[in-house]
């Protein structure tokens, strides 16, 4: 019985260490995320698509707002 408990403890300890390493790696990656965000914001197709979505959302909001006497 103690052999199984030792094995379970070793596996639990190994998983804890692996999860800790993954967590530390994730904490160190915001710089990479900022770099990726800058790249996507430089993409003309992304900006065009995002602009279309925002304009449609504002247009839909204002058309509903006019029914409720809201100023758009």
Biopython code that builds the backbone (N, CA, C, O; Angstrom):
import numpy as np
from Bio.PDB.StructureBuilder import StructureBuilder

atoms = [
    (1, "UNK", "N", (0.821, -1.199, 0.000)),
    (1, "UNK", "CA", (0.000, 0.000, 0.000)),
    (1, "UNK", "C", (0.864, 1.261, 0.000)),
    (1, "UNK", "O", (0.504, 2.243, -0.650)),
    (2, "UNK", "N", (1.962, 1.259, 0.692)),
    (2, "UNK", "CA", (2.779, 2.462, 0.758)),
    (2, "UNK", "C", (3.477, 2.730, -0.576)),
    (2, "UNK", "O", (3.815, 3.874, -0.884)),
    (3, "UNK", "N", (3.695, 1.665, -1.375)),
    (3, "UNK", "CA", (4.299, 1.870, -2.684)),
    (3, "UNK", "C", (3.365, 2.684, -3.563)),
    (3, "UNK", "O", (3.818, 3.564, -4.295)),
    (4, "UNK", "N", (2.050, 2.401, -3.502)),
    (4, "UNK", "CA", (1.071, 3.150, -4.295)),
    (4, "UNK", "C", (0.960, 4.587, -3.797)),
    (4, "UNK", "O", (0.803, 5.515, -4.590)),
    (5, "UNK", "N", (1.040, 4.760, -2.509)),
    (5, "UNK", "CA", (0.970, 6.117, -1.961)),
    (5, "UNK", "C", (2.204, 6.925, -2.369)),
    (5, "UNK", "O", (2.102, 8.117, -2.659)),
    (6, "UNK", "N", (3.362, 6.276, -2.391)),
    (6, "UNK", "CA", (4.587, 6.943, -2.825)),
    (6, "UNK", "C", (4.490, 7.332, -4.296)),
    (6, "UNK", "O", (4.886, 8.431, -4.684)),
    (7, "UNK", "N", (3.965, 6.430, -5.101)),
    (7, "UNK", "CA", (3.783, 6.713, -6.526)),
    (7, "UNK", "C", (2.790, 7.856, -6.727)),
    (7, "UNK", "O", (3.030, 8.753, -7.535)),
    (8, "UNK", "N", (1.675, 7.825, -5.993)),
    (8, "UNK", "CA", (0.673, 8.890, -6.105)),
    (8, "UNK", "C", (1.272, 10.233, -5.671)),
    (8, "UNK", "O", (1.022, 11.261, -6.301)),
    (9, "UNK", "N", (2.064, 10.218, -4.592)),
    (9, "UNK", "CA", (2.697, 11.450, -4.122)),
    (9, "UNK", "C", (3.689, 11.977, -5.153)),
    (9, "UNK", "O", (3.756, 13.181, -5.400)),
    (10, "UNK", "N", (4.455, 11.075, -5.751)),
    (10, "UNK", "CA", (5.440, 11.487, -6.756)),
    (10, "UNK", "C", (4.748, 12.079, -7.978)),
    (10, "UNK", "O", (5.199, 13.091, -8.515)),
    (11, "UNK", "N", (3.662, 11.459, -8.420)),
    (11, "UNK", "CA", (2.914, 11.994, -9.563)),
    (11, "UNK", "C", (2.293, 13.350, -9.233)),
    (11, "UNK", "O", (2.310, 14.269, -10.053)),
    (12, "UNK", "N", (1.748, 13.462, -8.030)),
    (12, "UNK", "CA", (1.158, 14.741, -7.614)),
    (12, "UNK", "C", (2.221, 15.837, -7.555)),
    (12, "UNK", "O", (1.992, 16.960, -8.004)),
    (13, "UNK", "N", (3.369, 15.504, -7.003)),
    (13, "UNK", "CA", (4.458, 16.468, -6.922)),
    (13, "UNK", "C", (4.943, 16.869, -8.317)),
    (13, "UNK", "O", (5.216, 18.043, -8.568)),
    (14, "UNK", "N", (5.048, 15.896, -9.217)),
    (14, "UNK", "CA", (5.484, 16.186, -10.586)),
    (14, "UNK", "C", (4.485, 17.108, -11.292)),
    (14, "UNK", "O", (4.884, 18.057, -11.967)),
    (15, "UNK", "N", (3.204, 16.832, -11.138)),
    (15, "UNK", "CA", (2.185, 17.682, -11.768)),
    (15, "UNK", "C", (2.196, 19.088, -11.178)),
    (15, "UNK", "O", (1.994, 20.064, -11.901)),
    (16, "UNK", "N", (2.428, 19.201, -9.882)),
    (16, "UNK", "CA", (2.497, 20.514, -9.248)),
    (16, "UNK", "C", (3.672, 21.319, -9.800)),
    (16, "UNK", "O", (3.538, 22.510, -10.081)),
    (17, "UNK", "N", (4.806, 20.671, -9.952)),
    (17, "UNK", "CA", (5.976, 21.352, -10.500)),
    (17, "UNK", "C", (5.726, 21.775, -11.945)),
    (17, "UNK", "O", (6.063, 22.893, -12.336)),
    (18, "UNK", "N", (5.133, 20.876, -12.741)),
    (18, "UNK", "CA", (4.830, 21.202, -14.144)),
    (18, "UNK", "C", (3.857, 22.377, -14.218)),
    (18, "UNK", "O", (4.055, 23.299, -15.009)),
    (19, "UNK", "N", (2.804, 22.346, -13.396)),
    (19, "UNK", "CA", (1.843, 23.458, -13.391)),
    (19, "UNK", "C", (2.503, 24.755, -12.955)),
    (19, "UNK", "O", (2.186, 25.817, -13.491)),
    (20, "UNK", "N", (3.414, 24.687, -11.992)),
    (20, "UNK", "CA", (4.143, 25.879, -11.562)),
    (20, "UNK", "C", (4.989, 26.452, -12.683)),
    (20, "UNK", "O", (5.026, 27.667, -12.878)),
    (21, "UNK", "N", (5.671, 25.581, -13.424)),
    (21, "UNK", "CA", (6.481, 26.041, -14.550)),
    (21, "UNK", "C", (5.621, 26.679, -15.637)),
    (21, "UNK", "O", (5.998, 27.701, -16.212)),
    (22, "UNK", "N", (4.477, 26.083, -15.915)),
    (22, "UNK", "CA", (3.559, 26.653, -16.914)),
    (22, "UNK", "C", (3.073, 28.025, -16.446)),
    (22, "UNK", "O", (2.998, 28.963, -17.239)),
    (23, "UNK", "N", (2.745, 28.142, -15.164)),
    (23, "UNK", "CA", (2.281, 29.414, -14.613)),
    (23, "UNK", "C", (3.356, 30.496, -14.739)),
    (23, "UNK", "O", (3.061, 31.620, -15.145)),
    (24, "UNK", "N", (4.581, 30.163, -14.397)),
    (24, "UNK", "CA", (5.676, 31.127, -14.504)),
    (24, "UNK", "C", (5.886, 31.533, -15.964)),
    (24, "UNK", "O", (6.142, 32.701, -16.256)),
    (25, "UNK", "N", (5.777, 30.586, -16.862)),
    (25, "UNK", "CA", (5.928, 30.900, -18.285)),
    (25, "UNK", "C", (4.817, 31.835, -18.756)),
    (25, "UNK", "O", (5.065, 32.766, -19.521)),
    (26, "UNK", "N", (3.600, 31.585, -18.297)),
    (26, "UNK", "CA", (2.484, 32.451, -18.686)),
    (26, "UNK", "C", (2.670, 33.866, -18.147)),
    (26, "UNK", "O", (2.317, 34.833, -18.822)),
    (27, "UNK", "N", (3.213, 33.998, -16.954)),
    (27, "UNK", "CA", (3.447, 35.327, -16.391)),
    (27, "UNK", "C", (4.499, 36.096, -17.176)),
    (27, "UNK", "O", (4.463, 37.325, -17.232)),
    (28, "UNK", "N", (5.428, 35.378, -17.778)),
    (28, "UNK", "CA", (6.496, 36.054, -18.502)),
    (28, "UNK", "C", (6.131, 36.350, -19.952)),
    (28, "UNK", "O", (6.950, 36.912, -20.679)),
    (29, "UNK", "N", (4.935, 35.993, -20.392)),
    (29, "UNK", "CA", (4.591, 36.160, -21.802)),
    (29, "UNK", "C", (3.763, 37.390, -22.166)),
    (29, "UNK", "O", (3.437, 37.519, -23.346)),
    (30, "UNK", "N", (3.391, 38.308, -21.269)),
    (30, "UNK", "CA", (2.647, 39.486, -21.708)),
    (30, "UNK", "C", (3.397, 40.312, -22.745)),
    (30, "UNK", "O", (2.764, 40.951, -23.586)),
    (31, "UNK", "N", (4.699, 40.317, -22.710)),
    (31, "UNK", "CA", (5.471, 41.046, -23.707)),
    (31, "UNK", "C", (5.188, 40.469, -25.086)),
    (31, "UNK", "O", (5.041, 41.213, -26.056)),
    (32, "UNK", "N", (5.113, 39.154, -25.174)),
    (32, "UNK", "CA", (4.794, 38.516, -26.444)),
    (32, "UNK", "C", (3.372, 38.863, -26.887)),
    (32, "UNK", "O", (3.123, 39.061, -28.076)),
    (33, "UNK", "N", (2.446, 38.937, -25.943)),
    (33, "UNK", "CA", (1.063, 39.284, -26.278)),
    (33, "UNK", "C", (0.986, 40.715, -26.797)),
    (33, "UNK", "O", (0.254, 40.991, -27.747)),
    (34, "UNK", "N", (1.730, 41.619, -26.183)),
    (34, "UNK", "CA", (1.724, 43.014, -26.641)),
    (34, "UNK", "C", (2.291, 43.116, -28.048)),
    (34, "UNK", "O", (1.801, 43.888, -28.872)),
    (35, "UNK", "N", (3.312, 42.343, -28.310)),
    (35, "UNK", "CA", (3.911, 42.333, -29.652)),
    (35, "UNK", "C", (2.911, 41.808, -30.679)),
    (35, "UNK", "O", (2.796, 42.355, -31.775)),
    (36, "UNK", "N", (2.197, 40.757, -30.323)),
    (36, "UNK", "CA", (1.200, 40.199, -31.235)),
    (36, "UNK", "C", (0.054, 41.185, -31.452)),
    (36, "UNK", "O", (-0.470, 41.291, -32.561)),
    (37, "UNK", "N", (-0.337, 41.905, -30.402)),
    (37, "UNK", "CA", (-1.409, 42.891, -30.534)),
    (37, "UNK", "C", (-0.989, 44.013, -31.477)),
    (37, "UNK", "O", (-1.790, 44.482, -32.287)),
    (38, "UNK", "N", (0.271, 44.445, -31.371)),
    (38, "UNK", "CA", (0.746, 45.491, -32.278)),
    (38, "UNK", "C", (0.720, 45.007, -33.720)),
    (38, "UNK", "O", (0.374, 45.763, -34.628)),
    (39, "UNK", "N", (1.085, 43.751, -33.928)),
    (39, "UNK", "CA", (1.091, 43.215, -35.293)),
    (39, "UNK", "C", (-0.319, 43.166, -35.873)),
    (39, "UNK", "O", (-0.526, 43.506, -37.038)),
    (40, "UNK", "N", (-1.287, 42.744, -35.063)),
    (40, "UNK", "CA", (-2.650, 42.631, -35.586)),
    (40, "UNK", "C", (-3.242, 44.017, -35.832)),
    (40, "UNK", "O", (-4.044, 44.192, -36.749)),
    (41, "UNK", "N", (-2.855, 45.000, -35.023)),
    (41, "UNK", "CA", (-3.366, 46.355, -35.238)),
    (41, "UNK", "C", (-2.735, 47.019, -36.452)),
    (41, "UNK", "O", (-3.257, 48.017, -36.948)),
    (42, "UNK", "N", (-1.633, 46.489, -36.935)),
    (42, "UNK", "CA", (-1.022, 46.988, -38.165)),
    (42, "UNK", "C", (-1.598, 46.330, -39.414)),
    (42, "UNK", "O", (-1.270, 46.731, -40.530)),
    (43, "UNK", "N", (-2.452, 45.325, -39.237)),
    (43, "UNK", "CA", (-3.039, 44.595, -40.356)),
    (43, "UNK", "C", (-4.236, 45.377, -40.898)),
    (43, "UNK", "O", (-5.222, 45.578, -40.189)),
    (44, "UNK", "N", (-4.148, 45.815, -42.149)),
    (44, "UNK", "CA", (-5.216, 46.630, -42.747)),
    (44, "UNK", "C", (-6.535, 45.875, -42.860)),
    (44, "UNK", "O", (-7.599, 46.462, -42.663)),
    (45, "UNK", "N", (-6.481, 44.575, -43.174)),
    (45, "UNK", "CA", (-7.713, 43.798, -43.274)),
    (45, "UNK", "C", (-8.423, 43.707, -41.927)),
    (45, "UNK", "O", (-9.650, 43.790, -41.861)),
    (46, "UNK", "N", (-7.658, 43.539, -40.862)),
    (46, "UNK", "CA", (-8.251, 43.481, -39.521)),
    (46, "UNK", "C", (-8.913, 44.805, -39.176)),
    (46, "UNK", "O", (-10.042, 44.827, -38.686)),
    (47, "UNK", "N", (-8.217, 45.910, -39.430)),
    (47, "UNK", "CA", (-8.762, 47.238, -39.116)),
    (47, "UNK", "C", (-10.021, 47.511, -39.932)),
    (47, "UNK", "O", (-10.991, 48.063, -39.413)),
    (48, "UNK", "N", (-10.009, 47.126, -41.203)),
    (48, "UNK", "CA", (-11.185, 47.330, -42.053)),
    (48, "UNK", "C", (-12.373, 46.534, -41.527)),
    (48, "UNK", "O", (-13.480, 47.063, -41.424)),
    (49, "UNK", "N", (-12.150, 45.280, -41.196)),
    (49, "UNK", "CA", (-13.232, 44.441, -40.671)),
    (49, "UNK", "C", (-13.755, 44.959, -39.350)),
    (49, "UNK", "O", (-14.966, 44.997, -39.131)),
    (50, "UNK", "N", (-12.861, 45.354, -38.474)),
    (50, "UNK", "CA", (-13.264, 45.880, -37.175)),
    (50, "UNK", "C", (-14.055, 47.168, -37.333)),
    (50, "UNK", "O", (-15.037, 47.382, -36.622)),
    (51, "UNK", "N", (-13.641, 48.027, -38.255)),
    (51, "UNK", "CA", (-14.363, 49.273, -38.517)),
    (51, "UNK", "C", (-15.773, 48.991, -39.004)),
    (51, "UNK", "O", (-16.721, 49.653, -38.582)),
    (52, "UNK", "N", (-15.919, 48.009, -39.895)),
    (52, "UNK", "CA", (-17.251, 47.653, -40.392)),
    (52, "UNK", "C", (-18.144, 47.158, -39.261)),
    (52, "UNK", "O", (-19.315, 47.530, -39.178)),
    (53, "UNK", "N", (-17.586, 46.318, -38.388)),
    (53, "UNK", "CA", (-18.379, 45.792, -37.266)),
    (53, "UNK", "C", (-18.803, 46.928, -36.342)),
    (53, "UNK", "O", (-19.954, 46.976, -35.909)),
    (54, "UNK", "N", (-17.884, 47.841, -36.038)),
    (54, "UNK", "CA", (-18.202, 48.944, -35.131)),
    (54, "UNK", "C", (-19.246, 49.860, -35.752)),
    (54, "UNK", "O", (-20.186, 50.275, -35.073)),
    (55, "UNK", "N", (-19.094, 50.184, -37.041)),
    (55, "UNK", "CA", (-20.074, 51.060, -37.698)),
    (55, "UNK", "C", (-21.458, 50.426, -37.726)),
    (55, "UNK", "O", (-22.454, 51.110, -37.494)),
    (56, "UNK", "N", (-21.532, 49.116, -38.010)),
    (56, "UNK", "CA", (-22.824, 48.435, -38.028)),
    (56, "UNK", "C", (-23.450, 48.428, -36.642)),
    (56, "UNK", "O", (-24.656, 48.631, -36.502)),
    (57, "UNK", "N", (-22.640, 48.197, -35.621)),
    (57, "UNK", "CA", (-23.151, 48.186, -34.246)),
    (57, "UNK", "C", (-23.688, 49.556, -33.860)),
    (57, "UNK", "O", (-24.759, 49.654, -33.261)),
    (58, "UNK", "N", (-22.959, 50.611, -34.196)),
    (58, "UNK", "CA", (-23.422, 51.968, -33.882)),
    (58, "UNK", "C", (-24.672, 52.292, -34.681)),
    (58, "UNK", "O", (-25.603, 52.900, -34.153)),
    (59, "UNK", "N", (-24.705, 51.895, -35.942)),
    (59, "UNK", "CA", (-25.879, 52.146, -36.780)),
    (59, "UNK", "C", (-27.103, 51.427, -36.213)),
    (59, "UNK", "O", (-28.188, 52.005, -36.145)),
    (60, "UNK", "N", (-26.927, 50.162, -35.804)),
    (60, "UNK", "CA", (-28.041, 49.419, -35.212)),
    (60, "UNK", "C", (-28.482, 50.053, -33.896)),
    (60, "UNK", "O", (-29.680, 50.168, -33.635)),
    (61, "UNK", "N", (-27.533, 50.462, -33.072)),
    (61, "UNK", "CA", (-27.861, 51.086, -31.797)),
    (61, "UNK", "C", (-28.628, 52.383, -32.024)),
    (61, "UNK", "O", (-29.620, 52.651, -31.347)),
    (62, "UNK", "N", (-28.170, 53.177, -32.970)),
    (62, "UNK", "CA", (-28.832, 54.457, -33.218)),
    (62, "UNK", "C", (-30.216, 54.265, -33.818)),
    (62, "UNK", "O", (-31.126, 55.043, -33.531)),
    (63, "UNK", "N", (-30.390, 53.230, -34.655)),
    (63, "UNK", "CA", (-31.732, 53.022, -35.213)),
    (63, "UNK", "C", (-32.709, 52.596, -34.123)),
    (63, "UNK", "O", (-33.884, 52.958, -34.167)),
    (64, "UNK", "N", (-32.233, 51.832, -33.149)),
    (64, "UNK", "CA", (-33.093, 51.474, -32.023)),
    (64, "UNK", "C", (-33.283, 52.692, -31.131)),
    (64, "UNK", "O", (-34.373, 52.919, -30.607)),
    (65, "UNK", "N", (-32.219, 53.477, -30.957)),
    (65, "UNK", "CA", (-32.291, 54.651, -30.110)),
    (65, "UNK", "C", (-33.270, 55.682, -30.623)),
    (65, "UNK", "O", (-33.935, 56.346, -29.829)),
    (66, "UNK", "N", (-33.375, 55.832, -31.941)),
    (66, "UNK", "CA", (-34.292, 56.823, -32.496)),
    (66, "UNK", "C", (-35.736, 56.468, -32.162)),
    (66, "UNK", "O", (-36.584, 57.343, -31.986)),
    (67, "UNK", "N", (-35.996, 55.163, -32.080)),
    (67, "UNK", "CA", (-37.349, 54.747, -31.703)),
    (67, "UNK", "C", (-37.655, 55.141, -30.265)),
    (67, "UNK", "O", (-38.808, 55.376, -29.903)),
    (68, "UNK", "N", (-36.602, 55.210, -29.446)),
    (68, "UNK", "CA", (-36.779, 55.555, -28.038)),
    (68, "UNK", "C", (-36.440, 57.019, -27.767)),
    (68, "UNK", "O", (-36.244, 57.404, -26.614)),
    (69, "UNK", "N", (-36.369, 57.832, -28.811)),
    (69, "UNK", "CA", (-36.061, 59.253, -28.703)),
    (69, "UNK", "C", (-34.683, 59.520, -28.101)),
    (69, "UNK", "O", (-34.510, 60.506, -27.384)),
    (70, "UNK", "N", (-33.703, 58.664, -28.377)),
    (70, "UNK", "CA", (-32.345, 58.897, -27.942)),
    (70, "UNK", "C", (-31.611, 59.670, -29.038)),
    (70, "UNK", "O", (-31.874, 59.476, -30.225)),
    (71, "UNK", "N", (-30.710, 60.529, -28.643)),
    (71, "UNK", "CA", (-29.955, 61.324, -29.609)),
    (71, "UNK", "C", (-28.701, 60.561, -30.027)),
    (71, "UNK", "O", (-27.871, 60.218, -29.185)),
    (72, "UNK", "N", (-28.565, 60.297, -31.322)),
    (72, "UNK", "CA", (-27.367, 59.611, -31.812)),
    (72, "UNK", "C", (-26.540, 60.571, -32.603)),
    (72, "UNK", "O", (-25.481, 60.201, -33.111)),
]
sb = StructureBuilder()
sb.init_structure("model")
sb.init_model(0)
sb.init_chain("A")
sb.init_seg("    ")
for serial, (resi, resn, name, xyz) in enumerate(atoms, 1):
    if name == "N":
        sb.init_residue(resn, " ", resi, " ")
    sb.init_atom(name, np.array(xyz, "f"), 0.0, 1.0, " ", f" {name:<3s}", serial, name[0])
structure = sb.get_structure()
